[in-house]
Amino acid sequence: MTVLTLEDIHSYYGTSHVLHGLSLEVQEGEVVCLLGRNGAGKTTTIRSIIGLTPPRSGKIFLFGKEMQGKKPYEIFRNGVRLIPQGRHIFPMLTVEENLKLALVGAGVRDEKNELEKAYTLFPVLKEKRRDKSRTLSGGQLQMVANARALLGPARLILMDEPTEGLSPLLIEQIGQSILEMKQNGKTVLLAEQHLQMALTAGDRHYIIDNGHLVFQGTSQDIQDNEEVKSTYLGISKKSIRMQKRECD
């Protein structure tokens, strides 16, 4: 089943034309990555899908239904969840209070059972459920953001730069959590700059450059294409080896 389709979308910030005719597809159960340099248009793509930066033209289909022009809360009600860049956790609330907020409007009848699903995936959060979120490490905050997005009838998870500012060990843990999401039947669209983590977790990849789609393929396709890595991702053979050692 096709979960998400973008057809020739053009998105703007004011008069600035950011996405130029972007088209892509995400199938059910896939982890699909958006790759590219800073400012390439990855975050704008995520924001366009969730309705925060609505495209001025083109079409967006979620589960076969047209969604362009819908409000973010309407898209949320269709099972789309956003893990934003910067995480946006409420620091003075406890871990559990942050998670419960995500259940508001999600149509969940058994709150306790839903929270237990999150704690099963991220056991450390159960240990810290009564702690103020401001006391957590960067990696633990990312776990809260991930767990929050998985609550309720989540059918498509949009993740925007989840490894930003994290140590190699925490990057590895985030990659593992994405693989666990996939094993649990979730569909993920991931905007990411840490190439090795993306290649490990992702099934397919779209590379964006200056708002244009310039490449699509599997992890192996990218691994085998030195020109694509150096031209559009700014990654040399040496950098790939270093990232791989960090994730090993």
N, C-alpha and C positions, 0 to 999 in steps of 0.2 A: 504494500500500500504506500502511495506517495503521501507523506505527511505535510511537506512544505514545497511550494513552487513559487519562485519569483520569475516574472516575465517582463523583461525590458524595463526595469524600474529606474527612474531618475529621481534622485533626492537632493534637496538643497538645504543650506543654512542661509536664510535670507536670500541674497543674490548669488551666493557662492554655490556653484554646481558641483556636488560632491560625488554622487554615483551616476555613472553614464551608461544606461542601458544594461544593468546587471541582471543576469538570468542564472538560476541554479535550482537544483532539486535535492531534497532530503527524503530518503525512504525510511519506513518504519524500522526501528531497531538499529539504525546506523549511528555512528559518531562521525560527523562531517565537520571538517575544520576550515575556517577562513584564515588564510595566511597572507602576510604582507608586511611591509615596513610600517613604522609609525606614520599616521596620517594617510594611509592608503585607502581607507574607507571601510575597514572592518567593523568598527563600532557603529558607524552610520548605518551599515547593513542591518545589524542587530536592532538598532533603534527604529529603523524603518519597519521591520517585521512586527515589533511589539506595539507600534503605533505612536511612539514618542517623537519620531521625525517622519511623518507620513510622506510617502513619495508623491511628487506632483503628477507623475504619469507612470504607466505600467500597471501590472496586476500582481497581487499576492493571493495565493490560495493556501488555506490551511485545511487539511483533511477534505479537500475537494470543494471547499466553500470560499467564495471571494471575501477577502478581509480588508482590502485597501479602503481607507476611509472610516474604519471602525475605531472606536475609542480603546485605549489600553485595557480598561476594565472589561470590555466586551471580548477582547482577545484573550485575556486571562481566563474568562469563563469558558473559553473553548479549550482549556487545558494547556495553555502556553505559559511557561514560567521563565522569569528572567533572573539570572545571577549577574548583577551589574558589576562593572569595573569599579573597584574601590569598596565593594561589598555592602556598604550602606547598612551596617548593623547599628542598632540603637545602644549606645555604650552604657547608659544608666539602667537599662533593663537587664534582667537575668537572661541566660541562654534560653530557658524554657519560655519566658515571656516573649522573646523575639520570635521563637518558633510558633507560639500560639497566635501571634499577630498575623502570621502567614495563613492561618486557617480561617480568618475572617472573610466571609464571602466566598469560601471555597466549596461550600456545600458538603462539609464533612459531618457525619452524624456521630461517629465514635472518635472523639478527640484523643482519648487516652491511647487507643490502638494505633492511631495515626502517628502520634509522637513516638510510640515504641518502635515503629518502623524506622524512624530517623535515628533513634538511639542504637538500633541494631546495626545500622550501616556505619554510624560514627559513635562507637562506645565511649570515647572520651567525653562526648557531650553529655552523656547521662551522668557521668561522674561530676561534671561541672554545671549541671542544669540549674542549680540555685545560685551560681556565681554571676556577678555583674559582668556583662560582656566586655567592659573596659579593662578587665583583668586578664583577658585571654591573649595568647600569642597570635601572630599574624596567620599562622597555619590553622589555628583553632577557629579564628574568625571566619576563615574561608570555609571551614567545615560547617559552621553555622549557616553561612550563606548558601552552601550546597544543600544542606538538610532542609532549610526553609523552602527552597524551590521544589523539593521532592514531595512536600506535603500535599495531600488532596489528590484529585484526579489529574496529575501532571502527565501530559502526553508528549510534549516537546519542551526540552530544556535549552534555553539560550544562555550561553556562558560567555562573558566578555572579559578576556584577559585574566583568568583566575590565578595565574602564577606570578602576576606582577609583584615584584618586591620580595619574593619568597626565596628562602635558601634552597639549595639543591635537594636536600632531604625532603623538604615540604613540597617541592615541585613533584618529586617522585610519588608522594602520598596523594597529591591531587590527581595525578595521572591514574593512580590505582583506583581512586574513588570514581573516576569517569568510567573506567572499565567495569567497575561494579554496577554502576548505573545501567550500562549496556547489558550486563548479564541479567539484570532485573527487568529487562524489557523496555527501558527508557530510550527515547530518541534524543540525540544531543547535537546541537549546532554550536561549535566552539570557535570563538575568535581568539587566536593565540599567537604569541611571538616566540615562545620557546619551542624551536622546531623539533628537537628530538622527542620531547614529550608528546607533541602533536602527532608525529609520525608513529609513535608507539601506540597511542590511544585511538587514533583516527582510522577510519576505513577508507574515506576518500577526502580529497582536499581541493579547495578552490583558492587560487592565488589572485589577489586584487592589487592593482598598481594604479595609483592616481584615479581611483574610482572605476577602473575598467577591469573586467575579468580577463586575465592574461594566460591562465593555465588551469587545467583541472586534471586530476589523476589520482592514483593510489599512492600509498606511502612509498612503495617500491619505485613507482614512476619518478617521484621526486628524488629519492635516494640516487637513482641512476642518472639524473640530469644535472650535471655540474653547472651548466650555463644558467638554468632556471634558478638554482640556489644562489649563485653569485649575483645575477642581474636583478632579481626581484626580491630576494630575501636577505641579501648582503651577507651570505654565509659562505665561508671558505671551507675547504676540506679540513683544515686545522680546527676551525670552530666547531664543525660537526663532531670531530673526534673528542673535543673537550666537553661538549654537551653530553655526548654518549657516556663518557667516563663519569660525569656528574650523576647521570641517571642509573648507572650500573651499581 
